Amino acid sequence: MDRQSTSVQNTTGPPVQLSRCVMTEPERLRADAVRNRTAILRATEELLTRHHPQQISMEQVAAAAGVGKGTVFHRFGSRYGLMRALMQERAQDLETAISTGPPPLGQGAPPRMRLLAFLTAVVDLVARNKGLLAALGPGSPVTAEPDQEPRETHPVYRSWHDHIDRLLHQQRPDLDTDMLAHVLLATLHSEPILNALERGDGNRLNRTLHDLVTALLPE
């Protein structure tokens, strides 16, 4: 960022030099890119409140974000790339809460309480972005890209799975906690569960997950 000086007349002495910051062209372009990315992700999330991922086109996203279609493709490459970026963006706050936030989501609470808080937060995230987690899995209609990685290798899924695995293992090392973590996450991208979330049954799902976790990790 450049500084430009201007002279201001001082009535009691010589002119005073004031500096002001002027954004350089590369900085302006970077700021525009950040604004466009934020607008595109916000528009995508808003569209997801009304449509499944496979029903959303890049043209719709561009129009809702107020940018050109080429900008969306340049930033994200494909619809799958866009959905992946949105999930990573929205999951980042949850990751921060887990690592540095207060209990029960953050450290300091018993494993059962942390797991319940985490699953509640994930249900809320998935409910606000219906079908997004499912859209990132193999065979998804969101993309026909042949090299789409399996869901279990996606960084968000992997992080969530490992967190659940650790919490379960802390209290129940006798169980196959790796597989149990997959089972718990599988409920969030199955068709019946996504349909329930569309009907607004998030509280019912949370109660069921609470019962399941309590059975696995009794007080």
NUBA-577963 format. One record per residue: residue number from 1; residue in one letter; x, z, y of N, C-alpha, C in turn. Coordinates in Angstrom, 3 decimals, decimal comma, padded with zeros to 6 digits. Example, Ala and Ser with C-alpha at 12.3 -4.5 7.8 and 13.67 -1.06 7.14 Angstrom:
2
(1 "a" (013,190 007,800 -005,690) (012,300 007,800 -004,500) (013,200 007,800 -003,300)),
(2 "s" (012,850 007,080 -002,250) (013,670 007,140 -001,060) (012,900 007,870 000,030)),
end
This chain:
219
(1 "m" (000,844 000,000 -001,184) (000,000 000,000 000,000) (000,880 000,000 001,235)),
(2 "d" (000,671 -000,972 002,140) (001,484 -001,094 003,341) (000,946 -000,213 004,446)),
(3 "r" (001,853 000,168 005,333) (001,454 000,928 006,509) (001,668 000,061 007,733)),
(4 "q" (000,642 -000,041 008,594) (000,745 -000,768 009,843) (000,633 000,216 010,984)),
(5 "s" (001,437 -000,025 012,030) (001,453 000,885 013,170) (000,722 000,262 014,340)),
(6 "t" (000,002 001,103 015,066) (-000,667 000,686 016,292) (-000,324 001,682 017,370)),
(7 "s" (-000,283 001,202 018,600) (000,050 002,070 019,729) (-001,219 002,581 020,376)),
(8 "v" (-001,240 003,876 020,670) (-002,346 004,499 021,385) (-001,788 005,083 022,666)),
(9 "q" (-002,400 004,744 023,797) (-001,898 005,220 025,081) (-002,133 006,709 025,233)),
(10 "n" (-001,052 007,434 025,488) (-001,131 008,864 025,751) (-001,098 009,051 027,262)),
(11 "t" (-002,155 009,614 027,825) (-002,269 009,729 029,285) (-001,258 010,683 029,870)),
(12 "t" (-000,630 011,512 029,040) (000,339 012,479 029,573) (001,768 012,133 029,180)),
(13 "g" (001,978 010,984 028,548) (003,323 010,632 028,122) (003,374 009,221 027,591)),
(14 "p" (004,400 008,885 026,849) (004,556 007,530 026,324) (003,537 007,234 025,223)),
(15 "p" (003,346 005,951 024,877) (002,396 005,590 023,814) (002,754 006,271 022,496)),
(16 "v" (001,722 006,650 021,741) (001,892 007,312 020,444) (001,659 006,288 019,344)),
(17 "q" (002,577 006,235 018,380) (002,453 005,304 017,264) (001,637 005,961 016,145)),
(18 "l" (000,521 005,339 015,768) (-000,306 005,818 014,661) (-000,171 004,832 013,506)),
(19 "s" (-000,064 005,344 012,277) (000,014 004,473 011,114) (-001,303 004,507 010,359)),
(20 "r" (-001,649 003,375 009,799) (-002,825 003,301 008,935) (-002,448 002,527 007,680)),
(21 "c" (-003,100 002,889 006,593) (-002,778 002,270 005,315) (-003,573 000,974 005,155)),
(22 "v" (-002,899 -000,067 004,748) (-003,537 -001,353 004,502) (-003,293 -001,727 003,042)),
(23 "m" (-004,376 -002,017 002,308) (-004,255 -002,344 000,890) (-003,622 -003,724 000,731)),
(24 "t" (-002,599 -003,810 -000,110) (-001,962 -005,090 -000,377) (-002,859 -005,936 -001,278)),
(25 "e" (-002,552 -007,222 -001,367) (-003,379 -008,120 -002,176) (-003,398 -007,717 -003,652)),
(26 "p" (-002,252 -007,410 -004,288) (-002,315 -006,958 -005,691) (-003,142 -005,687 -005,866)),
(27 "e" (-003,032 -004,760 -004,909) (-003,820 -003,526 -005,001) (-005,302 -003,828 -004,856)),
(28 "r" (-005,648 -004,750 -003,957) (-007,058 -005,104 -003,772) (-007,614 -005,745 -005,036)),
(29 "l" (-006,808 -006,611 -005,650) (-007,251 -007,255 -006,882) (-007,445 -006,235 -008,001)),
(30 "r" (-006,543 -005,257 -008,097) (-006,695 -004,214 -009,113) (-007,951 -003,389 -008,853)),
(31 "a" (-008,210 -003,056 -007,593) (-009,409 -002,285 -007,253) (-010,665 -003,074 -007,591)),
(32 "d" (-010,656 -004,386 -007,313) (-011,801 -005,228 -007,659) (-012,014 -005,258 -009,169)),
(33 "a" (-010,916 -005,323 -009,922) (-011,019 -005,360 -011,381) (-011,623 -004,069 -011,919)),
(34 "v" (-011,225 -002,938 -011,351) (-011,776 -001,647 -011,777) (-013,265 -001,580 -011,462)),
(35 "r" (-013,651 -002,027 -010,260) (-015,067 -002,020 -009,886) (-015,878 -002,929 -010,807)),
(36 "n" (-015,342 -004,106 -011,102) (-016,058 -005,027 -011,984) (-016,220 -004,441 -013,378)),
(37 "r" (-015,162 -003,826 -013,901) (-015,237 -003,240 -015,235) (-016,287 -002,137 -015,283)),
(38 "t" (-016,283 -001,285 -014,259) (-017,268 -000,204 -014,204) (-018,680 -000,760 -014,131)),
(39 "a" (-018,888 -001,781 -013,306) (-020,215 -002,377 -013,155) (-020,675 -003,029 -014,453)),
(40 "i" (-019,758 -003,696 -015,150) (-020,111 -004,365 -016,403) (-020,503 -003,346 -017,470)),
(41 "l" (-019,729 -002,281 -017,605) (-020,041 -001,262 -018,611) (-021,340 -000,543 -018,279)),
(42 "r" (-021,561 -000,257 -017,001) (-022,803 000,403 -016,599) (-024,002 -000,500 -016,882)),
(43 "a" (-023,875 -001,782 -016,589) (-024,964 -002,723 -016,847) (-025,240 -002,843 -018,341)),
(44 "t" (-024,182 -002,863 -019,144) (-024,348 -002,951 -020,595) (-025,075 -001,731 -021,134)),
(45 "e" (-024,691 -000,553 -020,674) (-025,355 000,666 -021,139) (-026,819 000,678 -020,730)),
(46 "e" (-027,110 000,194 -019,516) (-028,504 000,156 -019,063) (-029,311 -000,816 -019,914)),
(47 "l" (-028,735 -001,965 -020,260) (-029,424 -002,928 -021,125) (-029,650 -002,359 -022,519)),
(48 "l" (-028,715 -001,538 -022,988) (-028,849 -000,946 -024,319) (-029,985 000,060 -024,406)),
(49 "t" (-030,452 000,557 -023,275) (-031,607 001,459 -023,318) (-032,883 000,705 -023,675)),
(50 "r" (-032,854 -000,634 -023,542) (-034,054 -001,439 -023,797) (-033,891 -002,429 -024,945)),
(51 "h" (-032,638 -002,727 -025,320) (-032,408 -003,769 -026,320) (-031,354 -003,324 -027,327)),
(52 "h" (-031,456 -003,887 -028,537) (-030,380 -003,723 -029,513) (-029,175 -004,534 -029,059)),
(53 "p" (-027,974 -004,164 -029,502) (-026,781 -004,908 -029,079) (-026,865 -006,401 -029,364)),
(54 "q" (-027,431 -006,779 -030,526) (-027,480 -008,190 -030,883) (-028,436 -008,985 -030,004)),
(55 "q" (-029,281 -008,298 -029,245) (-030,224 -008,974 -028,351) (-029,663 -009,147 -026,940)),
(56 "i" (-028,474 -008,643 -026,704) (-027,884 -008,686 -025,362) (-026,839 -009,794 -025,306)),
(57 "s" (-027,004 -010,704 -024,349) (-026,048 -011,797 -024,185) (-025,066 -011,473 -023,067)),
(58 "m" (-023,947 -012,145 -023,086) (-022,957 -011,972 -022,023) (-023,528 -012,425 -020,681)),
(59 "e" (-024,422 -013,430 -020,714) (-025,060 -013,888 -019,484) (-025,919 -012,784 -018,877)),
(60 "q" (-026,675 -012,068 -019,732) (-027,500 -010,958 -019,245) (-026,639 -009,871 -018,613)),
(61 "v" (-025,553 -009,549 -019,273) (-024,661 -008,510 -018,755) (-024,097 -008,923 -017,406)),
(62 "a" (-023,642 -010,168 -017,311) (-023,062 -010,650 -016,055) (-024,080 -010,588 -014,924)),
(63 "a" (-025,311 -011,027 -015,204) (-026,346 -011,007 -014,168) (-026,665 -009,585 -013,737)),
(64 "a" (-026,769 -008,674 -014,702) (-027,095 -007,284 -014,374) (-025,964 -006,604 -013,617)),
(65 "a" (-024,728 -007,007 -013,898) (-023,568 -006,393 -013,240) (-023,243 -007,044 -011,905)),
(66 "g" (-023,849 -008,211 -011,642) (-023,565 -008,901 -010,392) (-022,213 -009,583 -010,376)),
(67 "v" (-021,761 -010,027 -011,553) (-020,476 -010,733 -011,648) (-020,693 -012,042 -012,392)),
(68 "g" (-019,698 -012,900 -012,393) (-019,784 -014,148 -013,129) (-019,594 -013,940 -014,618)),
(69 "k" (-020,187 -014,837 -015,412) (-020,037 -014,719 -016,866) (-018,570 -014,797 -017,272)),
(70 "g" (-017,804 -015,625 -016,560) (-016,387 -015,741 -016,866) (-015,641 -014,434 -016,689)),
(71 "t" (-016,087 -013,617 -015,721) (-015,453 -012,311 -015,501) (-015,653 -011,406 -016,709)),
(72 "v" (-016,866 -011,438 -017,278) (-017,157 -010,607 -018,449) (-016,297 -011,047 -019,631)),
(73 "f" (-016,224 -012,356 -019,865) (-015,405 -012,857 -020,977) (-013,926 -012,571 -020,747)),
(74 "h" (-013,483 -012,702 -019,496) (-012,075 -012,449 -019,196) (-011,710 -010,992 -019,458)),
(75 "r" (-012,615 -010,081 -019,110) (-012,325 -008,653 -019,257) (-012,430 -008,194 -020,707)),
(76 "f" (-013,401 -008,750 -021,470) (-013,708 -008,176 -022,782) (-013,596 -009,166 -023,938)),
(77 "g" (-013,504 -010,445 -023,660) (-013,255 -011,430 -024,698) (-014,469 -011,887 -025,476)),
(78 "s" (-015,321 -010,953 -025,885) (-016,494 -011,269 -026,695) (-017,501 -010,137 -026,557)),
(79 "r" (-018,667 -010,367 -027,110) (-019,680 -009,311 -027,085) (-019,210 -008,096 -027,882)),
(80 "y" (-018,555 -008,346 -029,001) (-018,009 -007,227 -029,773) (-016,984 -006,452 -028,955)),
(81 "g" (-016,105 -007,175 -028,248) (-015,118 -006,508 -027,400) (-015,766 -005,671 -026,321)),
(82 "l" (-016,873 -006,166 -025,779) (-017,606 -005,420 -024,753) (-018,208 -004,148 -025,336)),
(83 "m" (-018,850 -004,257 -026,495) (-019,459 -003,087 -027,125) (-018,395 -002,060 -027,519)),
(84 "r" (-017,281 -002,552 -027,987) (-016,186 -001,655 -028,364) (-015,665 -000,894 -027,147)),
(85 "a" (-015,484 -001,607 -026,032) (-014,987 -000,963 -024,811) (-015,976 000,070 -024,295)),
(86 "l" (-017,273 -000,245 -024,381) (-018,283 000,703 -023,908) (-018,260 001,968 -024,750)),
(87 "m" (-018,184 001,809 -026,062) (-018,164 002,979 -026,926) (-016,935 003,834 -026,655)),
(88 "q" (-015,789 003,200 -026,466) (-014,571 003,956 -026,184) (-014,667 004,670 -024,840)),
(89 "e" (-015,255 003,996 -023,865) (-015,405 004,605 -022,541) (-016,305 005,831 -022,599)),
(90 "r" (-017,439 005,690 -023,258) (-018,401 006,791 -023,310) (-017,936 007,913 -024,236)),
(91 "a" (-017,100 007,579 -025,205) (-016,585 008,605 -026,116) (-015,447 009,401 -025,500)),
(92 "q" (-014,844 008,887 -024,435) (-013,682 009,548 -023,859) (-014,029 010,926 -023,314)),
(93 "d" (-015,182 011,042 -022,648) (-015,595 012,346 -022,124) (-015,770 013,357 -023,254)),
(94 "l" (-016,318 012,884 -024,373) (-016,494 013,765 -025,529) (-015,143 014,194 -026,083)),
(95 "e" (-014,193 013,270 -026,142) (-012,855 013,608 -026,617) (-012,204 014,659 -025,718)),
(96 "t" (-012,392 014,508 -024,417) (-011,818 015,467 -023,470) (-012,442 016,843 -023,654)),
(97 "a" (-013,765 016,869 -023,854) (-014,452 018,145 -024,058) (-013,964 018,839 -025,328)),
(98 "i" (-013,685 018,065 -026,352) (-013,198 018,634 -027,610) (-011,809 019,243 -027,438)),
(99 "s" (-010,947 018,539 -026,732) (-009,550 018,965 -026,649) (-009,293 020,006 -025,565)),
(100 "t" (-010,000 019,928 -024,443) (-009,690 020,824 -023,318) (-010,901 021,551 -022,755)),
(101 "g" (-012,089 021,252 -023,258) (-013,293 021,870 -022,714) (-013,549 023,251 -023,280)),
(102 "p" (-014,572 023,921 -022,753) (-014,911 025,266 -023,229) (-015,641 025,210 -024,563)),
(103 "p" (-015,686 026,333 -025,292) (-016,468 026,389 -026,523) (-017,966 026,344 -026,190)),
(104 "p" (-018,813 025,957 -027,112) (-018,491 025,731 -028,528) (-017,941 024,336 -028,842)),
(105 "l" (-018,070 023,383 -027,922) (-017,536 022,053 -028,210) (-016,013 022,082 -028,239)),
(106 "g" (-015,417 022,805 -027,301) (-013,967 022,941 -027,262) (-013,490 024,059 -028,167)),
(107 "q" (-012,203 024,324 -028,124) (-011,611 025,334 -028,992) (-012,058 026,737 -028,587)),
(108 "g" (-012,082 027,627 -029,594) (-012,424 029,015 -029,330) (-013,668 029,490 -030,034)),
(109 "a" (-014,440 028,561 -030,613) (-015,653 028,920 -031,345) (-015,406 028,737 -032,841)),
(110 "p" (-016,212 029,376 -033,698) (-016,069 029,181 -035,143) (-016,313 027,717 -035,515)),
(111 "p" (-015,750 027,271 -036,645) (-015,911 025,872 -037,053) (-017,367 025,427 -037,121)),
(112 "r" (-018,250 026,292 -037,641) (-019,658 025,899 -037,759) (-020,268 025,621 -036,396)),
(113 "m" (-020,003 026,486 -035,415) (-020,561 026,302 -034,078) (-019,977 025,062 -033,406)),
(114 "r" (-018,692 024,831 -033,599) (-018,066 023,644 -033,008) (-018,637 022,367 -033,622)),
(115 "l" (-018,855 022,385 -034,936) (-019,394 021,196 -035,595) (-020,821 020,927 -035,136)),
(116 "l" (-021,628 021,971 -035,018) (-022,997 021,791 -034,536) (-023,011 021,229 -033,120)),
(117 "a" (-022,152 021,760 -032,259) (-022,088 021,274 -030,877) (-021,615 019,825 -030,836)),
(118 "f" (-020,650 019,495 -031,683) (-020,128 018,131 -031,706) (-021,191 017,144 -032,170)),
(119 "l" (-021,884 017,452 -033,248) (-022,903 016,541 -033,759) (-024,040 016,368 -032,762)),
(120 "t" (-024,403 017,440 -032,066) (-025,430 017,330 -031,026) (-024,980 016,375 -029,925)),
(121 "a" (-023,717 016,483 -029,527) (-023,184 015,606 -028,484) (-023,137 014,152 -028,951)),
(122 "v" (-022,782 013,932 -030,211) (-022,726 012,568 -030,737) (-024,127 011,971 -030,822)),
(123 "v" (-025,097 012,758 -031,266) (-026,481 012,273 -031,319) (-026,948 011,862 -029,927)),
(124 "d" (-026,613 012,667 -028,934) (-026,996 012,334 -027,559) (-026,344 011,026 -027,121)),
(125 "l" (-025,066 010,853 -027,431) (-024,360 009,630 -027,040) (-024,964 008,410 -027,726)),
(126 "v" (-025,212 008,521 -029,024) (-025,766 007,390 -029,767) (-027,197 007,099 -029,317)),
(127 "a" (-027,967 008,150 -029,012) (-029,340 007,951 -028,554) (-029,378 007,203 -027,228)),
(128 "r" (-028,387 007,466 -026,366) (-028,337 006,772 -025,072) (-027,802 005,354 -025,203)),
(129 "n" (-027,183 005,042 -026,319) (-026,618 003,705 -026,547) (-027,062 003,230 -027,926)),
(130 "k" (-028,369 003,063 -028,082) (-028,966 002,827 -029,390) (-028,326 001,635 -030,106)),
(131 "g" (-027,924 001,878 -031,325) (-027,383 000,817 -032,143) (-025,927 000,506 -031,884)),
(132 "l" (-025,315 001,156 -030,896) (-023,950 000,793 -030,537) (-022,969 001,125 -031,649)),
(133 "l" (-023,103 002,291 -032,253) (-022,197 002,660 -033,338) (-022,370 001,715 -034,518)),
(134 "a" (-023,618 001,376 -034,824) (-023,863 000,449 -035,923) (-023,309 -000,932 -035,615)),
(135 "a" (-023,350 -001,303 -034,336) (-022,876 -002,632 -033,943) (-021,384 -002,805 -034,165)),
(136 "l" (-020,657 -001,724 -034,294) (-019,207 -001,802 -034,447) (-018,771 -001,850 -035,901)),
(137 "g" (-019,735 -001,909 -036,797) (-019,394 -001,897 -038,211) (-019,298 -003,285 -038,811)),
(138 "p" (-018,843 -003,392 -040,065) (-018,703 -004,691 -040,722) (-020,054 -005,342 -040,947)),
(139 "g" (-020,112 -006,663 -040,786) (-021,348 -007,384 -041,010) (-022,329 -007,258 -039,876)),
(140 "s" (-021,933 -006,692 -038,769) (-022,842 -006,522 -037,652) (-023,223 -007,862 -037,056)),
(141 "p" (-024,502 -008,039 -036,649) (-024,901 -009,279 -035,995) (-024,382 -009,397 -034,581)),
(142 "v" (-023,722 -008,378 -034,069) (-023,193 -008,453 -032,712) (-022,149 -009,550 -032,603)),
(143 "t" (-021,418 -009,793 -033,650) (-020,370 -010,803 -033,591) (-020,201 -011,466 -034,939)),
(144 "a" (-019,793 -012,702 -034,887) (-019,505 -013,419 -036,121) (-018,007 -013,527 -036,346)),
(145 "e" (-017,242 -012,730 -035,607) (-015,797 -012,821 -035,714) (-015,344 -012,396 -037,110)),
(146 "p" (-014,570 -013,259 -037,817) (-014,198 -012,938 -039,200) (-013,207 -011,802 -039,313)),
(147 "d" (-012,474 -011,517 -038,220) (-011,440 -010,487 -038,311) (-011,912 -009,135 -037,799)),
(148 "q" (-013,230 -008,974 -037,659) (-013,748 -007,684 -037,200) (-013,360 -006,591 -038,192)),
(149 "e" (-012,784 -005,512 -037,695) (-012,277 -004,488 -038,593) (-013,412 -003,636 -039,153)),
(150 "p" (-013,218 -003,038 -040,333) (-014,229 -002,136 -040,876) (-014,488 -000,975 -039,926)),
(151 "r" (-015,706 -000,456 -039,983) (-016,077 000,623 -039,068) (-015,136 001,809 -039,180)),
(152 "e" (-014,716 002,131 -040,397) (-013,904 003,338 -040,574) (-012,518 003,232 -039,948)),
(153 "t" (-012,104 002,026 -039,556) (-010,820 001,896 -038,876) (-010,967 001,853 -037,365)),
(154 "h" (-012,194 001,839 -036,868) (-012,401 001,822 -035,421) (-011,899 003,148 -034,846)),
(155 "p" (-011,168 003,118 -033,725) (-010,548 004,354 -033,217) (-011,542 005,458 -032,892)),
(156 "v" (-012,716 005,115 -032,364) (-013,707 006,149 -032,059) (-014,220 006,772 -033,348)),
(157 "y" (-014,621 005,928 -034,290) (-015,101 006,444 -035,572) (-014,023 007,294 -036,244)),
(158 "r" (-012,785 006,799 -036,233) (-011,689 007,520 -036,887) (-011,485 008,895 -036,262)),
(159 "s" (-011,542 008,953 -034,945) (-011,357 010,221 -034,250) (-012,476 011,196 -034,586)),
(160 "w" (-013,716 010,696 -034,565) (-014,847 011,566 -034,884) (-014,767 012,047 -036,331)),
(161 "h" (-014,452 011,142 -037,236) (-014,342 011,520 -038,646) (-013,289 012,605 -038,838)),
(162 "d" (-012,120 012,421 -038,243) (-011,036 013,388 -038,423) (-011,405 014,752 -037,849)),
(163 "h" (-012,137 014,754 -036,730) (-012,549 016,024 -036,127) (-013,513 016,763 -037,056)),
(164 "i" (-014,493 016,049 -037,602) (-015,439 016,669 -038,534) (-014,708 017,157 -039,779)),
(165 "d" (-013,816 016,340 -040,295) (-013,037 016,694 -041,487) (-012,282 018,004 -041,266)),
(166 "r" (-011,613 018,128 -040,117) (-010,837 019,348 -039,830) (-011,737 020,577 -039,754)),
(167 "l" (-012,864 020,451 -039,063) (-013,756 021,601 -038,907) (-014,326 022,040 -040,251)),
(168 "l" (-014,732 021,086 -041,075) (-015,243 021,435 -042,395) (-014,164 022,092 -043,249)),
(169 "h" (-012,966 021,544 -043,195) (-011,875 022,050 -044,040) (-011,454 023,459 -043,640)),
(170 "q" (-011,573 023,794 -042,363) (-011,193 025,138 -041,917) (-012,012 026,212 -042,614)),
(171 "q" (-013,279 025,921 -042,886) (-014,145 026,933 -043,500) (-014,399 026,672 -044,976)),
(172 "r" (-014,345 025,384 -045,390) (-014,629 025,052 -046,792) (-013,549 024,142 -047,365)),
(173 "p" (-012,340 024,673 -047,577) (-011,267 023,842 -048,149) (-011,538 023,435 -049,589)),
(174 "d" (-012,561 024,038 -050,211) (-012,900 023,706 -051,587) (-013,699 022,415 -051,696)),
(175 "l" (-014,190 021,894 -050,570) (-015,026 020,698 -050,582) (-014,203 019,445 -050,284)),
(176 "d" (-014,776 018,300 -050,655) (-014,179 017,008 -050,283) (-014,612 016,716 -048,846)),
(177 "t" (-013,910 017,325 -047,915) (-014,336 017,252 -046,514) (-014,143 015,857 -045,919)),
(178 "d" (-013,196 015,095 -046,450) (-013,019 013,717 -045,985) (-014,283 012,902 -046,248)),
(179 "m" (-014,811 012,974 -047,460) (-016,020 012,230 -047,798) (-017,238 012,794 -047,073)),
(180 "l" (-017,315 014,116 -046,951) (-018,438 014,722 -046,235) (-018,487 014,258 -044,781)),
(181 "a" (-017,329 014,105 -044,167) (-017,298 013,619 -042,783) (-017,868 012,212 -042,695)),
(182 "h" (-017,543 011,366 -043,670) (-018,121 010,019 -043,699) (-019,635 010,081 -043,876)),
(183 "v" (-020,093 010,969 -044,750) (-021,531 011,093 -045,004) (-022,268 011,520 -043,735)),
(184 "l" (-021,725 012,497 -043,021) (-022,376 012,962 -041,796) (-022,431 011,861 -040,741)),
(185 "l" (-021,342 011,131 -040,580) (-021,340 010,053 -039,591) (-022,221 008,886 -040,018)),
(186 "a" (-022,341 008,679 -041,332) (-023,162 007,568 -041,814) (-024,614 007,716 -041,383)),
(187 "t" (-025,065 008,951 -041,211) (-026,456 009,150 -040,792) (-026,719 008,563 -039,408)),
(188 "l" (-025,686 008,421 -038,602) (-025,894 007,998 -037,218) (-025,927 006,488 -037,041)),
(189 "h" (-025,599 005,730 -038,092) (-025,716 004,282 -037,946) (-026,564 003,664 -039,055)),
(190 "s" (-027,379 004,493 -039,717) (-028,317 003,951 -040,695) (-029,592 003,510 -039,975)),
(191 "e" (-030,262 002,529 -040,534) (-031,449 001,959 -039,884) (-032,561 002,992 -039,670)),
(192 "p" (-032,888 003,835 -040,670) (-033,940 004,829 -040,433) (-033,608 005,795 -039,294)),
(193 "i" (-032,346 006,193 -039,182) (-031,960 007,121 -038,119) (-032,026 006,439 -036,760)),
(194 "l" (-031,547 005,197 -036,673) (-031,621 004,472 -035,405) (-033,070 004,249 -034,990)),
(195 "n" (-033,936 003,979 -035,969) (-035,361 003,837 -035,655) (-035,937 005,151 -035,144)),
(196 "a" (-035,514 006,258 -035,753) (-035,987 007,571 -035,298) (-035,539 007,845 -033,871)),
(197 "l" (-034,309 007,489 -033,541) (-033,818 007,692 -032,180) (-034,588 006,829 -031,190)),
(198 "e" (-034,960 005,625 -031,600) (-035,755 004,764 -030,733) (-037,124 005,375 -030,464)),
(199 "r" (-037,648 006,109 -031,425) (-038,942 006,779 -031,235) (-038,805 008,071 -030,447)),
(200 "g" (-037,593 008,436 -030,098) (-037,386 009,672 -029,352) (-037,288 010,902 -030,220)),
(201 "d" (-036,890 010,721 -031,489) (-036,809 011,848 -032,428) (-035,411 012,461 -032,483)),
(202 "g" (-034,695 012,448 -031,369) (-033,356 013,024 -031,357) (-033,347 014,500 -031,690)),
(203 "n" (-034,339 015,243 -031,200) (-034,403 016,682 -031,488) (-034,629 016,939 -032,978)),
(204 "r" (-035,456 016,107 -033,584) (-035,696 016,250 -035,023) (-034,415 015,999 -035,802)),
(205 "l" (-033,661 014,983 -035,399) (-032,385 014,699 -036,060) (-031,411 015,852 -035,872)),
(206 "n" (-031,359 016,408 -034,680) (-030,465 017,542 -034,438) (-030,831 018,741 -035,305)),
(207 "r" (-032,130 019,000 -035,456) (-032,560 020,125 -036,307) (-032,140 019,900 -037,760)),
(208 "t" (-032,290 018,671 -038,225) (-031,923 018,357 -039,608) (-030,417 018,496 -039,823)),
(209 "l" (-029,636 017,996 -038,868) (-028,182 018,155 -038,965) (-027,783 019,624 -038,907)),
(210 "h" (-028,494 020,405 -038,098) (-028,234 021,848 -038,020) (-028,460 022,497 -039,383)),
(211 "d" (-029,573 022,144 -040,034) (-029,868 022,707 -041,354) (-028,790 022,306 -042,365)),
(212 "l" (-028,355 021,049 -042,297) (-027,352 020,563 -043,239) (-026,010 021,265 -043,041)),
(213 "v" (-025,582 021,385 -041,782) (-024,303 022,043 -041,496) (-024,360 023,521 -041,861)),
(214 "t" (-025,479 024,162 -041,576) (-025,628 025,582 -041,906) (-025,552 025,804 -043,416)),
(215 "a" (-026,099 024,863 -044,196) (-026,009 024,972 -045,653) (-024,566 024,785 -046,130)),
(216 "l" (-023,845 023,887 -045,468) (-022,453 023,643 -045,849) (-021,530 024,761 -045,384)),
(217 "l" (-021,797 025,267 -044,176) (-020,944 026,294 -043,569) (-021,798 027,504 -043,199)),
(218 "p" (-022,168 028,315 -044,164) (-023,009 029,483 -043,857) (-022,261 030,491 -042,997)),
(219 "e" (-023,027 031,262 -042,253) (-022,410 032,291 -041,390) (-021,817 033,400 -042,255)),
end
